[in-house]
Amino acid sequence: MKAAIKIESLSKTFRSRGGNEVEAVSRLDLTVEPGQVFGFLGSNGAGKTTTLKMACGLVMPTTGTVQLNGYDVSRQRGQAMQQIGAVLEGTRNVYWRMNAWQNLLYFGRIKGVSASSVLKARAEQLLRELDLWDRRKDPVGEFSRGMQQKVAIGAALISDPPIVLLDEPALGLDVQASRTVQEWIIQLAKERGKTVVLTTHQLDMAESLCDRVAIMSRGRLLTHRPTGELLDLFRREFYQVRLRGLVEAEKTGAFPGFTASQENGHTVLSGEVGEELSVFDLVERARLAGMDLISVTPAEPNLEEIFVEMIERAEETSAKDSGLEQGAGRVSAGVEIRG
């Protein structure tokens, strides 16, 4: 089976206003299998959107290739572009002077949906699902940011592409609309067999939706693994100790390395249990300190905690290596974990 997306040795270097070269993406190798929801994560400036724009043929790579269902974006552009629908954050994805109905028909035609009856049926279905049918004749420029985002999503899906690139798809959407988008993403991948590449700063959404995630920092890939495997990799003996009432700071000193917070009038201590400490020790320490113990429970890692830790490690290592090897060329992020 061909990879839905295959990226090899992909790099992009821009020239800043001061004349310096800035490497936005550095020798990226990445494969996305068909039918996956693939999370593409990173802080602002990590290189995610630049990578997606290269996949869409909007930005030419400095080196390397992108293939979409086996079609090379640079050499077989027409065939490659038929494979994808995209919503890119920070880009005007639709025409504001046209109404929602006109936008979907226009993008459907330029994406090769030639049968008028098929195109109109798809446009109506999408606008109804997006709760925009009653506003289909209003200019998109009069819509709210969230409604414009809905039209952009509809335009990306109008040609029924096998690969869908969604860059911050829930941006500007209310809770209900965001939930609708998430349900669509699941349906697109699980029921229709489409490949969905998702970038988002809502890491709880990425954790619940994505079969596999990649994390980038400063143009470099730190990891790409199945989501569950990545969570297991960072799973530790981490516990929460819940105590009745508000406990004085002096008493919480009995739990070195634990952080204290207040929740519903009680004290919650959170920390890692190392080799020198056991769960039974936690209970005994609470008893000796005269604390009223409610519970001791394991705390599972989440994708947000893993993301923050990996980015912090990468930045610390990069800063350290840059200080030691100024002028020595490209340095490794130092936390590369691939699978």
C-alpha positions in Angstrom: 0.0 0.0 0.0 1.3 3.4 -1.0 1.9 6.0 1.7 -0.7 8.7 1.6 2.0 11.3 2.3 5.7 10.7 1.9 8.2 13.4 2.8 11.9 12.9 2.1 14.8 15.2 3.1 12.5 18.2 3.0 14.1 21.5 3.8 13.0 25.2 3.3 15.3 28.1 3.9 14.1 31.7 3.8 16.1 34.9 3.6 15.3 37.4 6.4 15.0 41.1 5.8 18.5 41.5 7.3 19.9 39.1 4.6 20.4 36.2 7.0 19.2 32.7 6.0 16.5 31.1 8.3 15.9 27.4 8.0 12.2 26.9 8.6 12.2 23.2 7.9 15.4 21.0 8.2 15.8 17.7 6.4 12.4 16.4 7.3 11.5 12.7 6.7 8.0 11.7 7.4 5.4 9.1 6.3 1.7 9.2 6.9 -0.2 6.0 6.2 -3.7 6.0 4.5 -6.8 6.3 6.7 -4.9 7.8 9.7 -5.7 10.9 11.6 -2.2 12.3 11.9 -1.4 15.1 14.4 1.3 17.5 13.3 2.3 19.5 16.5 4.7 22.2 17.4 5.0 25.7 18.8 4.5 28.8 16.7 7.4 28.9 14.2 8.2 25.2 14.4 7.8 24.7 10.7 4.4 23.0 10.6 2.5 25.4 8.3 5.6 25.8 6.0 5.6 22.0 5.6 1.9 21.9 4.8 2.3 24.7 2.3 5.1 22.7 0.6 2.7 19.7 0.5 0.1 21.9 -1.1 2.5 23.3 -3.7 2.2 26.8 -2.4 5.9 27.0 -1.3 8.7 25.4 -3.2 11.2 23.4 -1.1 14.8 24.2 -1.0 15.6 20.5 -1.0 13.7 17.3 -0.8 10.4 15.9 -2.1 6.7 15.5 -1.1 4.6 12.8 -2.6 0.8 12.6 -2.2 -0.5 9.1 -2.9 2.6 8.5 -5.0 2.4 11.7 -7.0 5.3 14.1 -6.6 4.1 17.6 -5.8 6.9 19.3 -7.8 6.9 17.1 -10.9 3.3 15.9 -11.0 1.6 18.9 -9.6 -1.8 18.5 -11.3 -2.3 14.9 -10.2 -0.9 15.6 -6.7 -3.3 18.5 -6.1 -6.2 16.3 -6.9 -5.3 14.2 -3.9 -5.8 17.0 -1.3 -8.1 19.5 0.2 -6.6 22.0 2.6 -7.5 24.7 5.2 -4.4 26.7 6.0 -4.4 28.9 9.1 -3.5 32.5 8.5 -4.5 32.2 4.8 -7.7 33.5 3.1 -9.0 30.1 2.0 -12.2 31.4 0.4 -13.4 34.5 -1.5 -15.1 37.0 0.8 -17.0 38.8 -2.0 -18.7 35.6 -3.0 -21.4 33.9 -0.9 -21.0 30.5 0.7 -22.8 28.7 -2.1 -20.8 30.4 -4.8 -17.5 29.5 -3.0 -18.3 25.8 -2.8 -19.3 25.7 -6.4 -16.3 27.6 -7.6 -13.8 25.5 -5.6 -15.6 22.3 -6.7 -15.2 23.2 -10.4 -11.5 24.2 -10.2 -10.9 20.9 -8.3 -12.4 18.9 -11.1 -16.0 18.1 -10.1 -17.5 18.5 -13.5 -20.9 17.1 -13.0 -23.2 20.0 -12.0 -25.7 17.8 -10.2 -23.0 16.0 -8.2 -21.4 19.3 -7.3 -24.6 21.0 -6.2 -25.6 18.0 -4.1 -22.3 18.0 -2.3 -22.4 21.7 -1.7 -25.9 21.5 -0.2 -25.0 18.6 2.0 -21.9 20.3 3.3 -23.6 23.6 4.0 -26.4 21.9 5.8 -24.0 19.9 7.9 -22.1 23.2 8.6 -25.4 24.9 9.7 -24.8 27.5 6.9 -27.6 26.5 4.5 -29.8 29.5 5.6 -26.9 31.9 5.1 -25.7 30.4 1.8 -26.5 33.5 -0.2 -24.8 36.0 2.2 -21.3 37.3 1.3 -18.6 35.4 3.2 -17.0 38.7 4.1 -20.0 39.5 6.4 -19.6 36.2 8.3 -17.9 35.8 11.7 -14.4 34.3 11.8 -15.9 31.0 12.9 -18.4 30.9 10.0 -15.7 31.8 7.5 -13.7 28.9 8.8 -16.7 26.6 8.2 -16.9 27.8 4.6 -13.2 27.1 4.2 -13.7 23.6 5.5 -16.6 23.0 3.1 -14.4 24.3 0.2 -11.6 21.8 1.2 -14.0 18.9 1.2 -16.2 19.8 -1.8 -14.1 17.6 -4.2 -14.2 14.6 -1.8 -10.3 14.4 -1.7 -8.6 11.3 -0.2 -6.2 13.5 1.9 -7.4 16.4 4.0 -4.9 18.9 5.6 -6.5 20.9 8.4 -4.3 23.7 9.9 -6.0 24.8 13.1 -9.5 23.8 11.9 -11.2 24.7 15.2 -9.8 28.2 15.3 -12.6 30.7 15.9 -15.3 28.1 16.3 -17.6 27.9 19.3 -17.8 24.7 21.4 -20.6 23.2 19.4 -19.0 23.9 16.0 -15.7 22.6 17.2 -17.3 19.4 18.3 -18.9 19.1 14.9 -15.5 19.4 13.2 -14.0 16.8 15.5 -16.9 14.4 14.7 -16.3 15.0 11.0 -12.6 14.2 11.4 -13.4 10.9 12.9 -16.0 10.2 10.3 -13.6 11.1 7.4 -10.9 8.8 8.6 -12.8 5.9 10.1 -15.9 5.7 7.9 -14.6 7.1 4.6 -11.0 6.0 4.7 -9.5 9.5 4.2 -6.1 10.6 5.6 -6.4 13.6 7.8 -3.4 15.7 8.8 -4.3 17.9 11.7 -2.4 20.8 13.3 -3.8 22.3 16.4 -2.8 24.0 19.7 -5.7 22.2 21.4 -3.7 19.2 22.5 -6.6 17.5 24.2 -8.3 17.4 20.8 -5.2 16.0 19.2 -4.9 13.3 21.9 -8.5 12.2 21.5 -8.5 12.2 17.6 -5.0 11.3 16.4 -3.8 7.8 15.7 -0.2 9.1 15.4 1.5 12.3 16.2 4.6 14.2 15.1 6.2 16.9 17.2 8.4 19.6 15.6 10.6 22.3 17.1 12.5 24.9 15.2 12.1 23.1 11.9 13.3 19.7 13.1 11.3 16.6 13.9 11.5 15.5 17.5 9.3 12.4 17.3 6.6 10.7 15.3 4.9 7.8 17.0 1.5 6.2 17.6 -0.3 8.4 20.2 -0.7 5.6 22.7 2.9 4.5 22.4 4.1 8.1 23.0 1.9 8.3 26.1 3.4 5.0 27.4 6.9 6.2 26.7 6.4 9.1 29.1 4.3 7.2 31.7 6.0 7.4 35.2 5.1 6.5 38.8 3.3 9.8 39.2 0.7 10.2 41.9 -1.8 12.7 43.4 -2.3 12.7 47.1 -5.6 14.3 48.1 -5.8 15.7 51.7 -8.9 17.0 53.5 -8.9 20.7 54.1 -6.3 23.4 53.4 -3.0 22.1 54.6 -0.3 24.5 55.8 2.8 24.8 53.6 5.1 23.6 56.4 3.3 20.3 56.6 3.4 19.7 52.8 7.2 19.8 53.2 6.9 16.1 54.3 6.5 15.4 50.5 9.7 16.8 48.9 9.4 17.2 45.2 5.6 17.3 45.3 3.7 20.5 44.3 0.6 21.6 46.2 -2.6 23.0 44.9 -6.1 23.6 46.2 -9.2 22.0 44.8 -12.8 22.2 46.2 -11.5 23.2 49.6 -9.0 20.4 49.8 -5.2 20.1 49.2 -3.8 18.1 46.3 -0.2 17.1 46.2 1.2 16.0 42.9 4.6 14.4 42.2 6.7 11.5 41.0 7.4 8.5 43.2 11.0 7.5 42.7 12.9 4.4 43.7 13.4 5.7 47.2 9.7 6.2 47.8 6.6 4.0 47.5 2.9 4.6 47.7 2.9 3.1 51.2 5.5 5.7 52.2 3.1 8.4 51.0 0.3 7.1 53.2 2.7 6.8 56.2 4.0 10.3 55.8 0.5 11.7 55.7 -0.3 9.8 58.9 2.8 11.0 60.8 2.1 14.6 59.8 -1.4 14.4 61.2 -3.0 14.9 57.8 -6.5 13.6 56.9 -5.8 11.5 53.8 -8.7 11.2 51.3 -7.0 9.3 48.5 -3.7 8.4 46.7 -4.2 8.0 43.0 -1.9 7.5 40.0 -2.0 10.4 37.5 -1.6 9.5 33.8 0.5 11.7 31.5 -1.4 13.6 28.7 -0.2 14.8 25.4 0.1 18.4 26.5 2.5 17.5 29.3 4.6 15.4 26.9 4.6 18.2 24.3 5.8 20.8 26.8 8.5 18.6 28.1 9.8 17.7 24.7 9.9 21.3 23.5 11.6 22.4 26.7 14.2 19.7 26.3 14.8 20.6 22.7 15.2 24.3 23.4 17.5 23.7 26.4 19.7 21.3 24.4 19.7 23.6 21.3 20.8 26.6 23.4 23.5 24.6 25.1 24.8 23.2 21.8 24.7 26.6 20.1 26.9 28.0 22.9 29.4 25.2 22.5 29.4 25.0 18.8 28.8 28.4 17.4 29.6 28.4 13.7 29.9 24.6 13.6 26.8 24.2 11.4 23.7 22.3 12.1 23.3 20.9 15.6 21.0 18.2 16.7 17.9 18.9 18.9 19.1 16.1 21.1 15.8 14.6 21.9 15.0 12.7 18.7 12.7 9.8 19.4 11.4 8.1 16.3 9.3 5.1 15.6 
